[in-house]
Amino acid sequence: MQFRKTSSILFLTASLFTFNASAQQKTKLTQYVDPLIGSAKHGHVFVGANVPFGAVQLGPNNIFEGWDWCSGYNYVSNTITGFAHTHLSGTGIGDLGDISIMPATGKLLLEKGKTADDQEGYLSKFSHQNEVAKAGYYSVLLDKYQIKAELTATERVGFHQYTFKKGAENPHIIIDLIEGIGWDAPVSASFKQIDATTIVGHRNSKGWSNDQRLFFVIKLSQPIKNLVLYDSTVVKNGAELSGKKLKAVVNFNAINNEKLQIKVALSPVSTENAILNLKTELPGWDFAATVKNSDAKWEKELSKVNISASNTTKKVFYTALYHTMIAPSLFNDVNKDYRGTDKMVYKKANFNNLTTFSLWDTYRAANPLYTILHQDKVSDVVNTMLAIYKQQGKLPVWHLMGSETNTMVGYHAVPVIVDAYLKGYRGFDVNLAFEAVKQSAMQKTDGIDYIQQLKYIPADKVNESVAKALEYAIDDYCIAMFAKALNKTKDYQYFSKRAGLYAQYFDKDIQFMRGKLADGTWRTPFSPVASKHREDDYTEGNAWQYTWLVPQDVEGLIKLFGGDKPFVNKLDSLFSVKAELGENSSPDISGLIGNYAQGNEPGHHITYLYAYAGQPWKTADLIRKIDHDFYSSKPDGLCGNEDVGQMSAWYVFSAMGFYPVNPANGAYVFGTPLLNDATITLAGNKKFNIKVVGNSAENKYIQKIVLNGKPYTKSYILHKTIVAGGNIQIYMGNKPSETWGVKPEDRPVSGK
């Protein structure tokens, strides 16, 4: 009898577990993604329809009103000028916005108009009440025409669906090859109608990226009544036109069943490849099925981290995870053809060529995140970088649409490549990789020539000298570690010395990193709080923010300060000294706590430095404050530029409870988890389970950790431990632990 009772309980428990697991599986994670988070203020995120790492980002463009419209859209706007197929997400410079399509009715208005009140333009107002933004889907009602616009996408195809009012007068669409975002402007373009429902063409443009080449095919769901081609505002006869400032108006007799569908496939190579992309990825016309497939692709990627938390935290977390997968984006065709940086076409490559490398930002956390969650894409990233190296003679700095923008400082493809190698990735030519990273460090530009002589960079010879030197030291450390792994002793010794040159800029008397002149004296006058954008010794920052940029040797930095106590005292002051940046400071210096700037990437590791001095509880205080103050589920939910996934990668890591302070040593420093539980699904059906016991707003301090059933006293965890799979329990309390992570032997180690 007792056995039966126990069996019944076990059966009931198993049934409940199965029911709960099934219910959990049915709760789609895509429901927590809100692409509008970060679309207001300085977030600059892309709003529209795409799939993870897709070549197409199909979304609305507002009237461009300045810096906060770098992605083409800002939540404060109420205008739409068209739906374009390429967009950046979170950058500080605007570009792309290729091939804009605007549906319209009534009188033909060829110009977009200049303001929301300009009734002569074809732009339309809209209301956020009639706007829906989801992972892989976007819709909005265009007030002017009462047309419902719906968008979705595959990797290389944008799919539009426009629902017109019944009996709409003069239904037509305007295809604009002139308009781009930011600096973008056409260099050459073409249209050619090849049958009753198909138009092909190209758009070459120059902007932030100085030589962009894009080919397209536009497929319509119903025959064209007539096609009118314009060179600027002049009508050109015929069904084919080449020029610089081109637009096309496609007229229809009527809209069949009030629904017009348009498929637009892109290719960096040719119109023939664009047609191949269309036939391969989206041969049919089932819009709802395409939305479903797009949602499924996002669901698959988001499901790599399954968390237990409040709905608000889930919304912030999964939107952040979504934002880390907008770029890098595909820059090839279904047959693996791509156009290289040298503008040559490379056929049937053995890797997926990518674009949009915001490396000054993403090397810090976004790229390390890929080594956990997107192990299948790491070699594609490295192989793309090595191809760029061969084609342009150096690794990418900030690469976009097959062109080098040379934006920001450092040679930060290096830590991405080295991190991949040290974590065991071998899907690339290792010898070529070492050659490429070493070449980066042996250039004769931006003060690197001074570093090659094991000297400091004179502030009166090179602008932004301190920022450049500190970033170079991080990269040089990575080269040293790569050399060590390859048994290249001389290279290891040389680059280790270069990695330590950061100390040349540390003024022990005032305890700041500062500019040093060619004669060996410090630059004066000096203010640690002032920032003069692009005109001082720092890059988008001040001395308070840059003094801590030594993630490759935190122990050495602590020693410069004179030990743990003075180091911590100074670090405490960073978060309390009032920021008085001055009128000419960069708008990127945002999300301030004292002089700490969460809105700008060079500081993203700083809160975790307390662990190196044996006071990890101070990290916990700050992470909770940053979470509360600077990340929310509202359109202004980011305190600075998203920067192609880095702002969100910081959150994803920090929410799980750890962060890669050193971007290439395979270790993550614990902070304070923002979640109750998380399961990371890894390659090979492995899982790493994180269980947070007693977590709450008050219980923010780690008390103890149990890893795979054994006590774990260290305040960091290794990458190899996570990717091997396993279980970790993190026990929380409302007071700092007097023992966990305090002993010197339990603290993070920078150099390894």
Beta strands, then each sheet from edge to edge (+ up, - down):
strand 1: 59-61
strand 2: 79-80
strand 3: 82-84
strand 4: 100-104
strand 5: 124-125
strand 6: 131-134
strand 7: 137-142
strand 8: 147-153
strand 9: 157-163
strand 10: 172-176
strand 11: 185-195
strand 12: 198-206
strand 13: 212-220
strand 14: 226-231
strand 15: 234-236
strand 16: 240-243
strand 17: 246-251
strand 18: 259-267
strand 19: 305-308
strand 20: 329-330
strand 21: 338-339
strand 22: 345-346
strand 23: 354-355
strand 24: 357-358
strand 25: 398-400
strand 26: 403-404
strand 27: 506-507
strand 28: 512-513
strand 29: 592-593
strand 30: 596-597
strand 31: 658-659
strand 32: 667-670
strand 33: 677-681
strand 34: 687-693
strand 35: 701-707
strand 36: 710-712
strand 37: 716-718
strand 38: 726-733
sheet 1: 1+ 3-
sheet 2: 2+ 5-
sheet 3: 4+ 10- 17+ 14- 15+
sheet 4: 6+ 7- 8+ 9- 18+ 13- 12+ 11- 16+
sheet 5: 19+ 33- 34+ 38+ 35- 36+
sheet 6: 20+ 23-
sheet 7: 21+ 22-
sheet 8: 24+ 25- 26+
sheet 9: 27+ 28-
sheet 10: 29+ 30-
sheet 11: 31+ 32- 37+
end
